[in-house]
Amino acid sequence: MTSTTAESTTGDVLALPAEAELFRAAGWWRTETILDDLRRAVAVHPAKPALVCYQDGAAVTVTYADLAERVDRLATGLLRLGVRRHDVVSLQLPNSWQLIASILACARIGAVAGPIVPIMRRREVEFMTTLTRSPVYIAAAEFRGFSYADMSAEVAAAVPTLRHRVLLGAGDHAGEGVLDFERDLLSTEPAGPDLLDALEAGPDDPAQLIFTSGTTGEPKGVVHSHNTLYAMNRAQADVLGLSPDEVTAMGSPTTHQAGYTWNFVMPLLLGATAVQVDTWDAGRMLGILEERAVTFFMGAPTFLSDLIEAQRAAPRDLRALRTFATGSAPIAPALVEDADQVLGCRVYALWGMSENGCVTITRPADPPLRAAESDGTVVPGMRVRVADKSGRPVPPGESGLLQVRGASQCLGYYRRPEVYAESVTADGWFDTGDLARDDGHGGIRITGRVKDIIMRGAENIPVVEVEGALLRHAAIRDAAVIGYPDERLGERACAVLVTTGGPLTLDDLRAHLSGLGMAKQYWPERVEIVPSLPRTPSGKIQKFALRDALRN
Protein backbone atom coordinates (compact mmCIF):
# COMPACT_ATOMS: atom_id res chain seq x y z
CA MET A 1 0.00 0.00 0.00
CA THR A 2 1.54 3.33 -0.99
CA SER A 3 1.86 6.28 1.35
CA THR A 4 0.10 9.55 0.62
CA THR A 5 1.44 12.96 1.55
CA ALA A 6 0.34 16.34 2.84
CA GLU A 7 2.57 19.07 1.36
CA SER A 8 3.03 22.46 3.02
CA THR A 9 3.70 25.80 1.38
CA THR A 10 7.23 25.68 2.80
CA GLY A 11 8.03 22.57 0.78
CA ASP A 12 7.96 20.11 3.66
CA VAL A 13 6.28 16.83 2.85
CA LEU A 14 4.64 14.89 5.67
CA ALA A 15 4.06 11.25 4.77
CA LEU A 16 0.84 9.61 5.87
CA PRO A 17 1.35 6.05 7.11
CA ALA A 18 0.90 3.07 4.84
CA GLU A 19 -2.04 2.00 7.04
CA ALA A 20 -3.95 5.26 6.34
CA GLU A 21 -6.69 3.57 4.32
CA LEU A 22 -7.04 0.86 6.96
CA PHE A 23 -7.57 3.57 9.59
CA ARG A 24 -10.27 5.13 7.42
CA ALA A 25 -11.98 1.80 6.79
CA ALA A 26 -12.02 1.07 10.53
CA GLY A 27 -13.47 4.52 11.33
CA TRP A 28 -10.44 5.80 13.23
CA TRP A 29 -9.82 8.40 10.55
CA ARG A 30 -12.71 10.33 9.08
CA THR A 31 -13.69 12.87 6.42
CA GLU A 32 -14.39 15.62 8.97
CA THR A 33 -12.34 17.85 11.28
CA ILE A 34 -12.83 19.42 14.68
CA LEU A 35 -14.53 22.35 12.95
CA ASP A 36 -17.32 19.99 11.92
CA ASP A 37 -17.65 19.00 15.58
CA LEU A 38 -17.96 22.70 16.44
CA ARG A 39 -20.64 23.26 13.80
CA ARG A 40 -22.52 20.19 14.97
CA ALA A 41 -22.56 21.50 18.53
CA VAL A 42 -23.74 24.91 17.35
CA ALA A 43 -26.61 23.27 15.47
CA VAL A 44 -27.67 21.07 18.40
CA HIS A 45 -27.16 23.38 21.41
CA PRO A 46 -25.86 26.84 20.41
CA ALA A 47 -26.38 28.32 23.90
CA LYS A 48 -24.54 25.53 25.73
CA PRO A 49 -21.25 26.61 27.31
CA ALA A 50 -18.35 25.31 25.23
CA LEU A 51 -15.85 26.96 27.58
CA VAL A 52 -15.85 28.37 31.07
CA CYS A 53 -12.59 30.27 31.46
CA TYR A 54 -11.10 31.47 34.72
CA GLN A 55 -8.57 34.09 33.71
CA ASP A 56 -7.35 37.31 35.32
CA GLY A 57 -9.44 36.58 38.40
CA ALA A 58 -12.77 36.41 36.54
CA ALA A 59 -14.92 33.69 35.00
CA VAL A 60 -15.92 34.03 31.35
CA THR A 61 -18.46 31.71 29.70
CA VAL A 62 -18.32 31.20 25.93
CA THR A 63 -21.20 29.36 24.29
CA TYR A 64 -20.77 27.19 21.23
CA ALA A 65 -22.42 29.87 19.09
CA ASP A 66 -20.11 32.53 20.55
CA LEU A 67 -17.07 30.37 19.91
CA ALA A 68 -17.92 29.73 16.27
CA GLU A 69 -18.45 33.44 15.63
CA ARG A 70 -15.14 34.39 17.27
CA VAL A 71 -13.30 31.71 15.30
CA ASP A 72 -14.39 33.23 11.99
CA ARG A 73 -13.38 36.72 13.12
CA LEU A 74 -9.94 35.54 14.20
CA ALA A 75 -9.50 33.47 11.04
CA THR A 76 -10.19 36.55 8.94
CA GLY A 77 -7.77 38.59 11.03
CA LEU A 78 -5.03 36.00 10.52
CA LEU A 79 -5.66 36.03 6.78
CA ARG A 80 -5.19 39.79 6.73
CA LEU A 81 -1.86 39.33 8.49
CA GLY A 82 -0.74 37.18 5.58
CA VAL A 83 -1.09 33.75 7.22
CA ARG A 84 -1.33 31.12 4.51
CA ARG A 85 -2.03 27.41 4.21
CA HIS A 86 0.19 25.27 6.47
CA ASP A 87 1.88 28.31 8.03
CA VAL A 88 2.56 27.72 11.74
CA VAL A 89 0.98 30.28 14.09
CA SER A 90 2.86 30.32 17.41
CA LEU A 91 0.49 30.45 20.38
CA GLN A 92 2.05 31.10 23.78
CA LEU A 93 -1.19 31.87 25.59
CA PRO A 94 -2.37 30.84 29.05
CA ASN A 95 -5.48 28.69 29.32
CA SER A 96 -8.21 30.92 27.90
CA TRP A 97 -10.94 31.18 25.31
CA GLN A 98 -8.53 33.25 23.22
CA LEU A 99 -6.21 30.23 22.96
CA ILE A 100 -8.98 27.81 21.97
CA ALA A 101 -10.50 30.21 19.43
CA SER A 102 -7.07 30.91 17.92
CA ILE A 103 -6.33 27.19 17.46
CA LEU A 104 -9.66 26.72 15.68
CA ALA A 105 -9.10 29.86 13.61
CA CYS A 106 -5.88 28.34 12.30
CA ALA A 107 -7.79 25.29 11.10
CA ARG A 108 -10.43 27.54 9.51
CA ILE A 109 -7.83 28.87 7.05
CA GLY A 110 -5.72 25.71 6.71
CA ALA A 111 -2.93 26.96 8.97
CA VAL A 112 -1.24 24.97 11.74
CA ALA A 113 -1.55 25.71 15.46
CA GLY A 114 1.83 25.88 17.20
CA PRO A 115 1.16 25.81 20.96
CA ILE A 116 4.05 26.85 23.25
CA VAL A 117 3.75 26.42 27.02
CA PRO A 118 3.90 29.76 28.88
CA ILE A 119 6.96 28.82 30.96
CA MET A 120 9.17 28.77 27.85
CA ARG A 121 11.50 31.76 27.57
CA ARG A 122 13.47 33.57 24.87
CA ARG A 123 15.96 30.78 24.12
CA GLU A 124 13.25 28.14 23.63
CA VAL A 125 10.77 30.41 21.82
CA GLU A 126 13.47 31.64 19.46
CA PHE A 127 14.44 28.04 18.68
CA MET A 128 10.81 27.04 18.04
CA THR A 129 9.83 30.01 15.89
CA THR A 130 13.05 29.74 13.90
CA LEU A 131 12.41 26.06 13.17
CA THR A 132 8.77 26.62 12.22
CA ARG A 133 9.38 29.91 10.38
CA SER A 134 6.30 31.19 12.11
CA PRO A 135 4.92 34.48 10.70
CA VAL A 136 2.71 35.28 13.72
CA TYR A 137 3.22 34.99 17.48
CA ILE A 138 0.26 35.41 19.86
CA ALA A 139 0.64 35.77 23.64
CA ALA A 140 -0.51 37.77 26.65
CA ALA A 141 1.43 41.02 27.03
CA GLU A 142 2.17 39.93 30.58
CA PHE A 143 1.33 36.79 32.54
CA ARG A 144 2.32 35.84 36.08
CA GLY A 145 4.68 38.80 36.33
CA PHE A 146 6.58 38.04 33.11
CA SER A 147 6.61 40.35 30.09
CA TYR A 148 5.97 38.38 26.90
CA ALA A 149 5.89 41.74 25.12
CA ASP A 150 9.54 42.35 25.96
CA MET A 151 10.61 38.77 25.32
CA SER A 152 8.82 38.56 21.97
CA ALA A 153 10.53 41.77 20.83
CA GLU A 154 13.89 40.06 21.37
CA VAL A 155 12.67 36.94 19.55
CA ALA A 156 11.32 38.94 16.60
CA ALA A 157 14.66 40.71 16.24
CA ALA A 158 16.34 37.31 15.83
CA VAL A 159 13.70 35.52 13.69
CA PRO A 160 13.21 37.22 10.29
CA THR A 161 10.00 35.34 9.41
CA LEU A 162 8.21 36.56 12.55
CA ARG A 163 6.35 39.50 11.00
CA HIS A 164 3.59 40.05 13.56
CA ARG A 165 3.31 39.92 17.33
CA VAL A 166 -0.26 39.92 18.64
CA LEU A 167 -0.72 40.49 22.37
CA LEU A 168 -3.67 40.28 24.74
CA GLY A 169 -3.78 43.67 26.43
CA ALA A 170 -1.09 45.20 24.22
CA GLY A 171 -1.59 48.60 25.86
CA ASP A 172 1.48 50.82 25.57
CA HIS A 173 3.25 48.19 23.47
CA ALA A 174 0.84 48.63 20.56
CA GLY A 175 2.39 50.40 17.59
CA GLU A 176 5.89 49.03 18.29
CA GLY A 177 5.52 46.19 15.85
CA VAL A 178 2.74 44.86 18.09
CA LEU A 179 -0.96 44.34 17.40
CA ASP A 180 -3.70 44.12 20.01
CA PHE A 181 -5.66 40.85 20.07
CA GLU A 182 -9.08 42.41 20.69
CA ARG A 183 -8.74 45.47 18.45
CA ASP A 184 -6.72 44.08 15.55
CA LEU A 185 -7.91 40.46 15.34
CA LEU A 186 -11.17 39.87 17.17
CA SER A 187 -12.85 43.06 15.94
CA THR A 188 -12.23 42.06 12.33
CA GLU A 189 -15.42 41.73 10.31
CA PRO A 190 -15.52 38.03 9.33
CA ALA A 191 -14.95 37.11 5.71
CA GLY A 192 -17.73 35.42 3.82
CA PRO A 193 -18.22 31.74 4.58
CA ASP A 194 -17.44 30.78 0.98
CA LEU A 195 -13.89 32.14 1.29
CA LEU A 196 -13.24 30.53 4.67
CA ASP A 197 -14.82 27.23 3.61
CA ALA A 198 -12.51 27.11 0.58
CA LEU A 199 -9.43 27.60 2.78
CA GLU A 200 -10.44 25.31 5.65
CA ALA A 201 -8.15 22.43 6.56
CA GLY A 202 -8.97 18.88 5.55
CA PRO A 203 -8.75 15.85 7.83
CA ASP A 204 -5.28 14.82 6.61
CA ASP A 205 -3.80 18.32 6.80
CA PRO A 206 -1.36 19.15 9.60
CA ALA A 207 -3.34 20.56 12.51
CA GLN A 208 -0.85 20.87 15.33
CA LEU A 209 2.89 21.35 15.73
CA ILE A 210 3.69 20.78 19.39
CA PHE A 211 7.09 20.49 20.98
CA THR A 212 8.02 17.61 23.23
CA SER A 213 8.07 18.55 26.87
CA GLY A 214 11.81 18.41 27.40
CA THR A 215 12.40 15.58 29.90
CA THR A 216 15.62 14.88 28.01
CA GLY A 217 16.48 18.51 27.32
CA GLU A 218 16.02 18.17 23.51
CA PRO A 219 12.53 19.22 22.34
CA LYS A 220 11.27 18.06 18.94
CA GLY A 221 8.39 19.48 16.91
CA VAL A 222 5.69 16.79 16.74
CA VAL A 223 3.26 17.12 13.82
CA HIS A 224 -0.30 15.81 14.12
CA SER A 225 -3.03 15.86 11.51
CA HIS A 226 -6.70 16.48 12.27
CA ASN A 227 -7.22 12.74 11.87
CA THR A 228 -4.49 11.62 14.27
CA LEU A 229 -5.87 14.03 16.88
CA TYR A 230 -9.38 12.67 16.28
CA ALA A 231 -8.20 9.08 16.72
CA MET A 232 -6.48 9.71 20.06
CA ASN A 233 -9.41 11.66 21.50
CA ARG A 234 -12.15 9.35 20.32
CA ALA A 235 -10.27 6.35 21.72
CA GLN A 236 -9.80 7.78 25.21
CA ALA A 237 -13.38 9.02 25.40
CA ASP A 238 -14.77 5.67 24.25
CA VAL A 239 -12.72 3.67 26.76
CA LEU A 240 -13.88 5.78 29.72
CA GLY A 241 -17.47 6.02 28.48
CA LEU A 242 -17.47 9.82 28.41
CA SER A 243 -20.51 11.69 27.07
CA PRO A 244 -21.70 15.17 26.00
CA ASP A 245 -22.79 15.71 29.62
CA GLU A 246 -19.18 15.91 30.82
CA VAL A 247 -17.70 19.03 32.34
CA THR A 248 -13.93 18.67 32.10
CA ALA A 249 -11.04 20.46 33.81
CA MET A 250 -7.33 20.07 34.44
CA GLY A 251 -4.36 21.85 35.96
CA SER A 252 -1.94 21.61 33.02
CA PRO A 253 -1.53 24.18 30.25
CA THR A 254 -3.72 23.61 27.21
CA THR A 255 -0.58 24.37 25.19
CA HIS A 256 0.79 21.02 26.42
CA GLN A 257 -0.40 17.85 24.68
CA ALA A 258 -2.20 16.55 27.79
CA GLY A 259 -4.26 19.73 28.14
CA TYR A 260 -4.68 20.08 24.38
CA THR A 261 -6.27 16.67 24.01
CA TRP A 262 -8.09 16.00 27.29
CA ASN A 263 -9.39 19.52 27.93
CA PHE A 264 -9.85 20.94 24.44
CA VAL A 265 -10.14 18.48 21.56
CA MET A 266 -11.92 15.73 23.50
CA PRO A 267 -14.69 17.85 25.09
CA LEU A 268 -15.26 19.64 21.77
CA LEU A 269 -15.48 16.28 20.00
CA LEU A 270 -18.12 15.24 22.56
CA GLY A 271 -19.99 18.53 22.53
CA ALA A 272 -19.24 18.85 26.25
CA THR A 273 -18.07 21.80 28.38
CA ALA A 274 -14.38 22.46 29.14
CA VAL A 275 -13.31 24.53 32.14
CA GLN A 276 -10.08 26.41 31.44
CA VAL A 277 -8.11 27.75 34.44
CA ASP A 278 -5.12 30.01 33.80
CA THR A 279 -3.04 29.25 36.92
CA TRP A 280 -2.78 26.28 39.27
CA ASP A 281 -3.89 26.65 42.86
CA ALA A 282 -5.40 23.55 44.47
CA GLY A 283 -7.73 25.45 46.81
CA ARG A 284 -8.99 27.67 44.01
CA MET A 285 -9.43 24.63 41.76
CA LEU A 286 -11.55 22.87 44.37
CA GLY A 287 -13.89 25.84 44.43
CA ILE A 288 -14.14 25.72 40.63
CA LEU A 289 -14.79 21.96 40.64
CA GLU A 290 -17.67 22.56 43.05
CA GLU A 291 -19.04 25.67 41.34
CA ARG A 292 -19.03 24.15 37.86
CA ALA A 293 -19.95 20.58 38.87
CA VAL A 294 -16.87 19.20 37.07
CA THR A 295 -17.22 15.49 36.26
CA PHE A 296 -13.81 14.72 34.74
CA PHE A 297 -10.29 15.83 35.66
CA MET A 298 -6.98 14.93 34.08
CA GLY A 299 -3.55 15.66 35.53
CA ALA A 300 -0.29 14.27 36.87
CA PRO A 301 -0.26 12.54 40.29
CA THR A 302 1.09 15.76 41.83
CA PHE A 303 -2.15 17.55 40.92
CA LEU A 304 -4.15 14.73 42.47
CA SER A 305 -2.09 14.86 45.65
CA ASP A 306 -2.51 18.64 45.88
CA LEU A 307 -6.30 18.39 45.49
CA ILE A 308 -6.54 15.70 48.17
CA GLU A 309 -4.58 17.83 50.66
CA ALA A 310 -6.66 20.90 49.87
CA GLN A 311 -9.94 18.97 50.23
CA ARG A 312 -8.86 17.66 53.62
CA ALA A 313 -8.05 21.20 54.74
CA ALA A 314 -11.24 22.86 53.44
CA PRO A 315 -13.81 20.37 52.08
CA ARG A 316 -15.97 21.22 49.07
CA ASP A 317 -18.97 19.49 47.53
CA LEU A 318 -17.40 17.34 44.81
CA ARG A 319 -20.22 14.87 44.29
CA ALA A 320 -20.19 15.54 40.51
CA LEU A 321 -16.53 14.49 40.14
CA ARG A 322 -16.38 10.89 38.93
CA THR A 323 -13.16 10.44 36.99
CA PHE A 324 -9.50 11.39 37.47
CA ALA A 325 -7.17 10.27 34.68
CA THR A 326 -3.47 10.48 35.45
CA GLY A 327 -0.10 9.47 34.08
CA SER A 328 3.54 10.56 33.66
CA ALA A 329 4.66 9.05 36.99
CA PRO A 330 3.97 6.05 39.25
CA ILE A 331 0.82 6.31 41.36
CA ALA A 332 0.99 5.34 45.02
CA PRO A 333 -1.79 2.95 46.18
CA ALA A 334 -2.59 5.37 49.01
CA LEU A 335 -3.25 8.07 46.41
CA VAL A 336 -5.81 5.88 44.64
CA GLU A 337 -7.53 5.14 47.94
CA ASP A 338 -7.44 8.79 49.05
CA ALA A 339 -8.94 9.90 45.75
CA ASP A 340 -11.91 7.62 46.42
CA GLN A 341 -12.31 8.47 50.09
CA VAL A 342 -11.47 12.19 50.04
CA LEU A 343 -12.45 13.35 46.55
CA GLY A 344 -15.01 10.66 45.78
CA CYS A 345 -13.60 9.88 42.33
CA ARG A 346 -12.10 6.91 40.51
CA VAL A 347 -8.46 7.08 39.36
CA TYR A 348 -7.36 5.73 35.96
CA ALA A 349 -3.69 5.31 35.07
CA LEU A 350 -2.54 5.96 31.51
CA TRP A 351 0.58 6.10 29.38
CA GLY A 352 1.15 8.22 26.32
CA MET A 353 3.39 10.74 24.58
CA SER A 354 3.10 13.97 22.59
CA GLU A 355 3.72 11.74 19.58
CA ASN A 356 0.59 9.59 20.05
CA GLY A 357 -1.55 10.80 22.96
CA CYS A 358 -3.14 8.28 25.31
CA VAL A 359 -2.04 4.82 24.14
CA THR A 360 -2.80 2.67 27.20
CA ILE A 361 -5.18 3.24 30.11
CA THR A 362 -6.77 1.20 32.89
CA ARG A 363 -10.43 0.39 32.47
CA PRO A 364 -13.65 0.91 34.46
CA ALA A 365 -13.98 -2.89 34.73
CA ASP A 366 -10.54 -3.18 36.38
CA PRO A 367 -10.15 -3.24 40.18
CA PRO A 368 -9.58 0.40 41.29
CA LEU A 369 -6.09 -0.35 42.66
CA ARG A 370 -4.99 -1.53 39.21
CA ALA A 371 -4.13 2.15 38.63
CA ALA A 372 -1.26 1.77 41.11
CA GLU A 373 0.02 -1.43 39.50
CA SER A 374 -0.40 -0.91 35.78
CA ASP A 375 -0.19 1.73 33.07
CA GLY A 376 -3.21 0.26 31.36
CA THR A 377 -4.34 -1.72 28.34
CA VAL A 378 -3.93 -0.45 24.79
CA VAL A 379 -6.78 1.73 23.46
CA PRO A 380 -8.68 0.78 20.30
CA GLY A 381 -6.98 1.95 17.12
CA MET A 382 -3.48 1.51 18.56
CA ARG A 383 -1.13 -1.45 19.03
CA VAL A 384 1.75 -1.97 21.44
CA ARG A 385 4.52 -4.51 21.76
CA VAL A 386 7.30 -5.07 24.28
CA ALA A 387 10.28 -6.26 22.29
CA ASP A 388 14.02 -6.84 22.35
CA LYS A 389 16.40 -4.94 20.08
CA SER A 390 15.65 -7.23 17.16
CA GLY A 391 11.88 -6.76 17.47
CA ARG A 392 11.10 -10.13 19.06
CA PRO A 393 8.61 -10.13 21.96
CA VAL A 394 10.30 -10.53 25.34
CA PRO A 395 9.14 -13.30 27.70
CA PRO A 396 6.25 -12.42 30.06
CA GLY A 397 7.42 -10.44 33.07
CA GLU A 398 10.67 -9.29 31.45
CA SER A 399 11.37 -5.67 30.59
CA GLY A 400 11.78 -4.67 26.95
CA LEU A 401 11.46 -1.80 24.50
CA LEU A 402 7.95 -0.32 24.35
CA GLN A 403 6.98 0.15 20.71
CA VAL A 404 3.66 1.40 19.31
CA ARG A 405 1.83 2.02 16.06
CA GLY A 406 -1.67 2.98 15.01
CA ALA A 407 -4.18 5.66 14.13
CA SER A 408 -3.05 8.32 16.62
CA GLN A 409 0.67 8.14 15.82
CA CYS A 410 2.02 11.50 14.66
CA LEU A 411 3.18 12.21 11.12
CA GLY A 412 6.75 12.95 12.18
CA TYR A 413 9.08 15.62 13.58
CA TYR A 414 8.96 18.96 11.81
CA ARG A 415 12.04 19.56 9.62
CA ARG A 416 13.80 16.67 11.37
CA PRO A 417 12.75 13.59 9.38
CA GLU A 418 16.06 11.89 10.09
CA VAL A 419 15.48 12.12 13.85
CA TYR A 420 12.00 10.64 13.53
CA ALA A 421 13.30 7.88 11.24
CA GLU A 422 15.75 6.85 13.96
CA SER A 423 12.76 6.07 16.21
CA VAL A 424 10.94 3.89 13.65
CA THR A 425 11.91 0.22 13.37
CA ALA A 426 12.49 -1.55 10.08
CA ASP A 427 9.04 -3.16 10.37
CA GLY A 428 7.24 0.14 11.05
CA TRP A 429 6.91 0.40 14.86
CA PHE A 430 7.61 3.64 16.70
CA ASP A 431 10.18 3.04 19.44
CA THR A 432 9.01 5.21 22.33
CA GLY A 433 12.27 5.18 24.27
CA ASP A 434 10.40 3.72 27.24
CA LEU A 435 10.94 0.32 28.80
CA ALA A 436 7.98 -1.81 29.87
CA ARG A 437 6.85 -5.29 30.82
CA ASP A 438 3.47 -6.95 30.67
CA ASP A 439 1.39 -6.22 33.78
CA GLY A 440 -0.02 -9.76 34.01
CA HIS A 441 -3.51 -8.54 33.04
CA GLY A 442 -3.15 -7.85 29.32
CA GLY A 443 -1.65 -4.38 29.78
CA ILE A 444 1.75 -2.83 30.33
CA ARG A 445 3.80 -1.52 33.22
CA ILE A 446 6.43 1.11 32.48
CA THR A 447 9.79 0.19 34.06
CA GLY A 448 11.93 3.11 32.90
CA ARG A 449 13.40 4.88 29.91
CA VAL A 450 16.22 3.61 27.72
CA LYS A 451 18.19 6.77 28.50
CA ASP A 452 17.38 6.41 32.21
CA ILE A 453 18.70 2.88 32.58
CA ILE A 454 20.90 2.46 35.61
CA MET A 455 23.44 -0.29 35.01
CA ARG A 456 24.79 -1.29 38.42
CA GLY A 457 27.50 -3.76 37.51
CA ALA A 458 25.70 -6.41 35.45
CA GLU A 459 22.28 -5.50 36.89
CA ASN A 460 19.73 -3.36 35.02
CA ILE A 461 17.75 -1.50 37.71
CA PRO A 462 14.00 -1.10 36.87
CA VAL A 463 13.87 2.60 37.78
CA VAL A 464 10.13 3.20 37.60
CA GLU A 465 9.33 0.11 39.67
CA VAL A 466 11.73 1.25 42.38
CA GLU A 467 10.11 4.69 42.33
CA GLY A 468 6.69 3.09 42.64
CA ALA A 469 7.85 1.02 45.59
CA LEU A 470 9.30 4.09 47.32
CA LEU A 471 5.99 5.91 46.91
CA ARG A 472 4.36 3.22 49.00
CA HIS A 473 6.19 4.66 52.04
CA ALA A 474 3.82 6.86 54.04
CA ALA A 475 6.45 9.60 54.49
CA ILE A 476 7.39 9.91 50.79
CA ARG A 477 5.38 12.34 48.69
CA ASP A 478 7.48 12.31 45.52
CA ALA A 479 10.40 10.20 44.30
CA ALA A 480 12.89 9.95 41.46
CA VAL A 481 15.68 7.39 41.09
CA ILE A 482 18.70 8.45 39.05
CA GLY A 483 22.14 7.02 38.39
CA TYR A 484 25.45 8.48 39.53
CA PRO A 485 28.96 7.37 38.49
CA ASP A 486 30.87 4.69 40.37
CA GLU A 487 34.40 3.53 39.51
CA ARG A 488 33.86 -0.13 40.36
CA LEU A 489 30.23 -0.74 39.28
CA GLY A 490 29.88 1.94 36.60
CA GLU A 491 26.74 3.39 38.21
CA ARG A 492 24.88 3.34 41.48
CA ALA A 493 21.32 4.44 42.23
CA CYS A 494 20.35 7.57 44.14
CA ALA A 495 16.82 8.17 45.46
CA VAL A 496 15.84 11.85 45.28
CA LEU A 497 12.86 12.28 47.59
CA VAL A 498 10.26 14.82 48.64
CA THR A 499 9.02 13.84 52.10
CA THR A 500 5.95 14.75 54.10
CA GLY A 501 7.95 15.40 57.27
CA GLY A 502 11.45 14.80 58.57
CA PRO A 503 14.32 13.30 56.57
CA LEU A 504 14.47 9.62 55.75
CA THR A 505 17.72 7.70 56.08
CA LEU A 506 19.08 5.12 53.69
CA ASP A 507 18.39 2.47 56.34
CA ASP A 508 14.73 3.59 56.42
CA LEU A 509 14.46 3.07 52.67
CA ARG A 510 16.16 -0.30 52.78
CA ALA A 511 13.84 -1.52 55.52
CA HIS A 512 10.84 -0.35 53.52
CA LEU A 513 11.95 -2.01 50.27
CA SER A 514 12.91 -5.18 52.11
CA GLY A 515 9.42 -5.30 53.60
CA LEU A 516 7.98 -5.11 50.08
CA GLY A 517 10.14 -8.02 49.00
CA MET A 518 12.19 -6.04 46.46
CA ALA A 519 15.51 -7.59 45.45
CA LYS A 520 18.42 -6.03 47.29
CA GLN A 521 20.35 -5.24 44.12
CA TYR A 522 17.59 -2.77 43.17
CA TRP A 523 17.81 -0.74 46.38
CA PRO A 524 19.16 2.84 46.15
CA GLU A 525 22.60 3.38 47.64
CA ARG A 526 22.25 7.08 48.23
CA VAL A 527 19.39 9.35 49.27
CA GLU A 528 18.88 13.07 48.72
CA ILE A 529 15.97 15.00 50.28
CA VAL A 530 14.75 17.99 48.24
CA PRO A 531 11.81 20.41 48.62
CA SER A 532 10.44 19.55 45.14
CA LEU A 533 11.32 17.75 41.92
CA PRO A 534 11.78 19.67 38.64
CA ARG A 535 8.88 18.89 36.33
CA THR A 536 7.49 19.72 32.93
CA PRO A 537 4.09 21.48 32.77
CA SER A 538 2.42 18.07 32.40
CA GLY A 539 4.09 16.77 35.58
CA LYS A 540 6.90 14.63 34.11
CA ILE A 541 10.10 14.67 36.16
CA GLN A 542 13.04 16.32 34.38
CA LYS A 543 15.69 13.79 35.32
CA PHE A 544 18.39 15.47 33.27
CA ALA A 545 18.06 18.45 35.64
CA LEU A 546 18.38 16.16 38.67
CA ARG A 547 21.47 14.49 37.22
CA ASP A 548 23.03 17.89 36.54
CA ALA A 549 22.31 18.99 40.12
CA LEU A 550 23.77 15.77 41.51
CA ARG A 551 26.99 16.27 39.55
CA ASN A 552 27.28 19.81 40.90
TATACOR-V13396 format. One record per residue. PHI is phi in whole degrees, 0 to 359 (999 if undefined). Layout:
phi = {PHI;PHI}
This chain:
phi = {999;277;280;252;226;239;257;266;293;273;94;284;246;253;280;281;293;299;276;309;291;293;296;293;298;276;88;278;247;224;260;241;231;297;293;292;297;297;296;297;295;297;291;275;214;300;270;288;295;278;223;237;247;260;216;56;79;231;255;237;258;238;284;298;295;301;299;299;292;292;300;293;296;294;300;294;298;294;301;290;274;92;290;238;307;70;296;262;262;278;236;251;256;290;302;189;292;298;295;299;295;291;300;292;296;302;297;296;243;77;273;243;283;241;293;229;294;299;285;292;241;308;302;290;293;296;300;293;288;293;298;275;55;294;273;224;236;238;204;283;300;212;209;53;79;248;270;285;297;293;297;293;296;294;295;298;293;259;242;296;284;281;276;226;245;245;239;285;67;300;54;293;282;300;93;254;77;236;253;265;303;292;286;262;245;292;279;296;292;296;293;297;300;297;294;294;299;290;268;304;296;262;297;264;288;297;249;217;235;238;270;301;283;88;289;254;86;227;291;232;275;272;254;244;269;299;286;293;293;299;300;293;280;295;297;291;291;297;298;271;66;281;224;296;280;292;238;257;203;196;263;277;294;288;280;261;303;299;292;299;276;288;238;222;295;296;297;292;301;280;78;264;244;249;264;252;240;284;224;269;211;299;296;298;297;301;298;291;301;289;299;260;51;294;257;223;227;232;179;296;305;296;295;297;299;298;294;297;297;294;293;295;284;211;299;236;278;246;297;285;287;249;230;230;263;214;197;82;198;301;247;290;306;298;291;297;292;295;300;291;282;263;263;77;235;264;262;240;264;221;227;188;217;303;291;210;71;281;257;228;201;289;245;303;282;286;300;307;287;302;297;267;240;216;255;100;257;301;280;302;92;237;228;227;214;249;229;273;295;263;90;276;301;277;299;307;90;269;277;209;284;273;235;224;199;146;290;258;290;295;276;147;257;298;57;223;299;291;290;295;299;295;265;252;286;299;260;93;265;273;275;286;86;265;252;209;223;288;270;84;227;89;241;235;228;293;245;156;243;305;283;258;300;254;261;264;64;264;262;265;277;284;305;294;292;294;299;298;293;298;291;283;285;298;265;253;266;211;209;219;247;229;269;223;294;216;297;277;259;91;214;232;256;244;265;258;237;250;253;272;208;288;291;255;269;298;297;300;294;295;296;296;292;297;296;275;81;281;303;298;293;269;291;298;246;204;226;232;260;230;290;198;257;292;225;283;302;273;102;284;287;271;290;298;291;294;295;298;295;292;292;273}
